[in-house]
Amino acid sequence: MQNINEIEDLIKLISKLPGLGPKSAKRIVLKLINNRDELVKPIASTLAQVYKNVTRCKLCGSLKSNSDGCINCENVKEKFNKICVVEDIADQWSIENSNIFQGYFHILGGTLSSAGLRKEELLINSLVDRVIRDKIDEVIIATSATVEGQTTAFYIKDSLKKTKVRVTKLAQGLPIGGEIESLDDGTLFSAFKNRSSLNSNSD
């Protein structure tokens, strides 16, 4: 293969995307090069706009446009009394697409033990603030059924003790070690329907 630095750099970057390795990245790069005007220019332009205008909300962790308020946590058209706490935006999208849950989302951005994240980086303090500000009745913890996910769930429960809010977690239907974004709608429905309490008086 020709040793062109720009191509090599692009292959390395694309191979870092989920589900893609060096071979897949090479095929994608070749497709892009062979369709410069149809793909490269619009993708480059769109990526530049996303980098410039799309950020994570500092309160709820969801994606938002810099030119608008956060649709998730600043929703004034619909008033919800529940917040669903998930690890990442892919989990939020999966639950939204299933139409199982109607309420606000709170995206942590990871778990306590993942990638060296500290408690302060998971937006847990802002979750407590949202529960109080929006008079939330229930916080549904939809972290994955991994050790890290469960550890994070119980830390969130402890952080919410003073608010007296009902705290539940996804229960039956969520396999051990399972990640939210990989679950089908039926499994998600079962997990939400059979969620169990985490409050201390129900432990």
C-alpha positions in Angstrom: 0.0 0.0 0.0 1.2 3.5 -0.8 2.7 5.2 2.2 0.7 8.5 2.3 0.7 10.1 5.7 -2.8 11.7 5.4 -4.3 8.3 4.4 -2.5 6.5 7.2 -3.7 9.0 9.8 -7.3 8.8 8.5 -7.2 4.9 8.7 -5.9 5.1 12.3 -8.6 7.5 13.3 -11.5 5.6 11.7 -10.2 2.3 13.2 -10.8 3.8 16.6 -14.5 3.9 16.0 -16.7 1.2 17.7 -16.9 -2.1 15.7 -14.2 -1.1 13.2 -10.7 -2.4 12.8 -7.8 -1.6 10.4 -9.3 -3.6 7.5 -12.7 -2.0 7.8 -11.1 1.4 8.2 -9.2 0.9 5.0 -12.3 0.0 3.1 -14.1 3.1 4.4 -11.1 5.3 3.5 -11.0 3.9 -0.1 -14.8 4.5 -0.4 -14.3 8.1 0.7 -11.4 8.7 -1.6 -13.3 7.3 -4.6 -16.2 9.6 -3.8 -14.5 12.8 -2.8 -17.3 15.2 -3.9 -20.2 13.1 -2.8 -18.9 12.0 0.6 -15.6 13.7 1.7 -16.7 17.3 1.3 -20.2 17.0 2.9 -18.8 14.7 5.7 -16.0 17.1 6.5 -18.4 20.1 6.5 -20.9 18.3 8.7 -18.2 17.1 11.2 -16.9 20.7 11.4 -20.4 22.0 12.2 -21.0 19.2 14.8 -17.6 20.0 16.4 -18.5 23.7 16.5 -22.2 23.6 17.5 -23.0 20.4 19.4 -21.9 19.8 23.0 -23.0 17.9 26.1 -25.3 19.7 28.4 -23.5 20.4 31.7 -26.6 19.7 33.7 -28.0 16.5 32.3 -25.2 15.2 30.0 -27.4 14.9 26.9 -26.4 16.4 23.5 -27.5 19.9 22.8 -27.0 22.6 20.1 -25.1 25.6 21.3 -27.7 27.8 19.6 -30.6 26.3 21.6 -31.4 25.2 25.1 -31.3 21.6 26.2 -34.4 19.8 25.0 -33.9 17.1 27.6 -33.7 19.0 30.8 -35.2 22.3 29.9 -38.3 20.9 28.4 -41.1 23.5 29.1 -43.8 21.9 26.8 -44.0 18.7 28.8 -43.6 18.4 32.6 -42.3 14.9 33.7 -42.0 13.5 37.2 -39.4 10.8 36.4 -35.7 10.8 35.5 -34.0 7.9 33.9 -30.3 7.7 34.6 -28.1 6.0 32.0 -24.4 5.6 31.4 -24.1 7.1 27.9 -26.0 8.8 25.1 -26.3 5.5 23.2 -28.4 4.1 26.1 -30.6 7.2 26.0 -31.2 6.8 22.3 -32.0 3.1 22.7 -34.6 3.7 25.4 -36.1 6.7 23.4 -36.5 4.6 20.3 -38.3 1.9 22.2 -41.0 4.4 23.4 -41.0 2.6 26.7 -40.1 5.6 28.9 -41.7 9.0 29.1 -39.6 11.4 31.1 -36.3 13.2 31.5 -32.9 11.5 31.0 -29.7 12.0 32.9 -26.6 10.8 31.1 -23.6 10.1 33.4 -21.0 9.7 30.8 -19.6 6.5 32.2 -19.4 4.6 35.5 -17.4 5.1 38.7 -14.8 2.5 37.7 -14.6 3.2 33.9 -11.6 5.0 32.4 -10.6 6.4 35.8 -13.7 8.7 36.0 -14.1 10.5 39.3 -17.5 10.9 41.0 -17.4 14.6 40.2 -17.3 13.9 36.5 -20.5 11.8 36.4 -22.9 14.8 36.9 -24.3 13.1 40.1 -24.5 16.4 41.9 -26.5 18.0 39.1 -28.8 15.0 39.2 -29.6 15.7 42.9 -30.1 19.4 42.0 -32.5 18.4 39.2 -34.5 16.1 41.4 -35.0 19.0 43.9 -35.6 21.7 41.3 -38.1 19.7 39.2 -39.9 18.0 42.1 -39.1 14.6 40.7 -41.0 11.6 42.1 -38.9 8.8 40.8 -35.3 8.2 39.6 -35.0 5.1 37.5 -31.4 3.9 37.4 -30.7 2.2 34.1 -27.0 1.5 34.4 -25.7 -1.8 32.9 -25.7 -5.1 34.9 -21.9 -5.0 35.3 -20.0 -4.6 38.6 -19.2 -1.0 37.6 -22.8 -0.3 36.6 -24.2 -1.7 39.9 -21.5 0.1 42.0 -22.5 3.4 40.3 -26.2 2.6 40.9 -25.8 2.2 44.6 -23.6 5.4 44.9 -26.4 7.3 43.1 -28.9 5.9 45.6 -26.8 7.0 48.5 -26.4 10.5 46.9 -30.2 10.9 46.7 -31.0 9.8 50.2 -31.7 13.4 51.5 -34.1 14.1 48.7 -36.5 11.3 49.8 -37.2 10.6 46.1 -38.1 7.1 45.1 -35.1 5.3 43.5 -35.6 2.2 41.4 -33.4 0.2 39.1 -34.0 -2.0 36.1 -34.6 -5.5 37.3 -35.9 -8.7 35.6 -35.1 -8.9 31.9 -31.7 -7.3 32.2 -29.1 -10.0 31.9 -26.0 -10.0 34.1 -23.2 -8.1 32.3 -25.7 -6.7 29.8 -25.4 -3.2 28.4 -28.6 -1.1 27.8 -27.8 -0.2 24.1 -27.6 -3.8 23.1 -31.0 -4.9 24.5 -34.1 -5.4 22.3 -37.3 -3.6 23.0 -39.0 -6.6 24.6 -36.1 -7.0 27.1 -36.1 -3.3 27.8 -39.9 -3.3 28.4 -39.5 -6.2 30.9 -36.7 -4.4 32.6 -38.6 -1.2 33.1 -41.9 -2.9 34.0 -40.2 -5.0 36.7 -37.9 -2.4 38.1 -37.2 -2.7 41.8 -36.8 -0.2 44.6 -33.3 0.8 45.9 -34.6 2.9 48.7 -33.2 1.9 52.1 -36.6 1.1 53.6 -37.2 -1.4 50.8 -33.8 -3.0 50.7 
